[in-house]
Every structure is written in C-alpha cells, then in structure tokens.
C-alpha cells in the first residue's frame, strides 16, 4: 500500500513538473528569443524530456505494480485516451527539441543569431497544443478514477 501511495504521489508531482516546464517554454517563446532565452529554452527542454521519461516510467510502474492491477488499466478506455494524449504530446515535443538544438548550434556559430519569428511562433503554438493535451490527460485521469469499469 505504501508503494502505491509513493508511486501515485511521484506520478502527480512529475505531471505538475511537466506542466510547469511547458508553461515556462510557452512564456519564453512569447518574448524576444535571444541567446540567453535560447539557453534557458534548451535547459527547460532537457528537463522536460527527463521529467516526461520519469513520468512514463512511474506511470508504467503504477500499471504493472500498483494496487489496482494491470487489468484495471489495460481494459479501461480512459487509460487508453490518457496514454494516447501523452504519446501525442511526446511526439509533438520532438519538433521543439530539434529546433532548440538547431538554434543553439546557429548561436554558437554566430553569437548574434536570432531565430526567425515564424519559427518561434510555430513552436509557441506546438507547446500550447501540448498544454491542451495535458488538459485532456487530466480529464481522462478523472474519468479513469471515477468510471474505471465503464466501457465507452
């Protein structure tokens, strides 16, 4: 029971950490993106990747080692919606990561480099879509908790 409590607590804390990092990225992309902002974006993005990975690992531990058992999760449509939204957010996050790396490389070659405004705006939209997907995940989690036996 203690293990399940610890896993659930970690899962929730990591989820809020993920939201904080996405909000930070969104704010940084709403301003002028200079060299200092690029460094911050790259650092936040690394943290985002680490937290997302840990969140997935802890989530899988809850599925296969948690008190509810894997049958509860694997036959629950809300869980599948939650996992699908997470995978979609993870796939969307690849583009900002690649762009941040490219921008950092360009900054090293030219210390006055500023990324194109169109690229910044596109990444800001992607990050905000990721935030919307986190909202979908939270709604699916509430559905999963309340309607675990309900099959849509």
N, C-alpha and C positions, 0 to 999 in steps of 0.2 A: 504494500500500500504506500509506503514511504517513497519507493522508487517511482511509482506512478505519479505521486504528488510532485516530486522533483522534476520528472520529465515534463509534466504539464506546465509547471512554473517556468522552466527553461524555454519551452516552446512559446509561451506567451511573451516572455521577456525578449526573446530573439525576434519575434514578429514585430514588437514595438520598435526594436532597434532597426529593423528593416525599414519601417515606415519613416523613422527619423532620418535615415540616410537618404531615402528618396526625396523627402521634403527638403533636405539640405541641398541635394543636387538640383532640385527644381528652383530653389531660391538662387543658387549660384548661377544657374543658366538664365535667370531673369535679369541679371545685371550685365555690365560690360565684362566680357571674359578676357582678362589679361593673363600674364604669366603666373601671377600669384593665384588667381582663380583656377587656372588650369592645374596647378599643383594640388590645390585643395580638392578639385573635382576628381583627379586621379586617385588621391588618397581615400576619399569617401567611396569611390567606386571599388577600390580594393577591399575596403571594409564591408561594403555591400555584398561583394562576392563571398567573402568569408562568412558573414552572418547568414546569407542565403543557403550556403552549403551546410552550415551547422543546423539551421532551421530544418532543412530536409532530413538530415541525419537524425536529429531528435524526433522529428515527426515520424520517421520510419521506425524508430525505437518504440514510440508510443503505439504504433500499429502492431508490431510484432512482439513487444514485451510488456505492453501496458495492460492494465486491469480489464479493459473492455474486450480485449482479444481481437485478433485479426479478422475474424468472421464479421464482427460489428462493422468494421471499416470497409472491408472488401466487398460487402454486399449492400453498401449504403450509397445511394445516388448523390447525396450531399457531399460525401467524401470525394467522389469522383469529380464533382463540379469544383470542389476546393482544390484538388490536386491539378485539375486541368487549368484552372486560372493561374496557379503557381507556375506550372510549366510554361504557359503562355507569357507570363511576366518574365520568367527566366530567359526565354528565347528573345523577347524584346530587349532585354538588358544587354544582349551581346553587341548590338549596334553602338550604343553609347560607349561601351568599354573600348571597342575598336577605334571609335572616333577620338576618345580621350588619348589613347595611345598614339594615334597618328598626330594629334595636335601637340602632344608633348615632344614627339620627335621633331616636328617642324619648329617648335620653340627652341629646342637645343641647337638646331641649325641656324636659326635667326631669332635672336633674343627679342626682336620687336614684333614677332609674329602674333597676329590676332586671327582667330578662326572666323570664317565667313558667317555673317549674321544669319543667313538662311540655314546653315548647318546648326547653329546654336538654337534657333527657333525650332527646327525639326527635332533636335534632341530633347528640348524642353517639352514638346508635345509627347514624345515617347515616354519620358519619365512620368508625365501626368497620366498617361494611359496606364502605366504600371501602378500608379497610386489607385486608379479606379479599379484595377484588377485586385488590389489588396482589399478594397472595399467589398468586392464580390467574394473574396475568400472569407472575410469576416461574416458576411451574411450566410454563406454556405456553412460556416462553422456553427453559427447559431441554429441553422436548420438541422445540422447533423446532431447537435446536442439535444434538441427538442423532439425531433421526428426521426430518430435513429431507425425505427422499424418501418417507417413509411417508405414505400417504393413508389416513385413517381411514374 
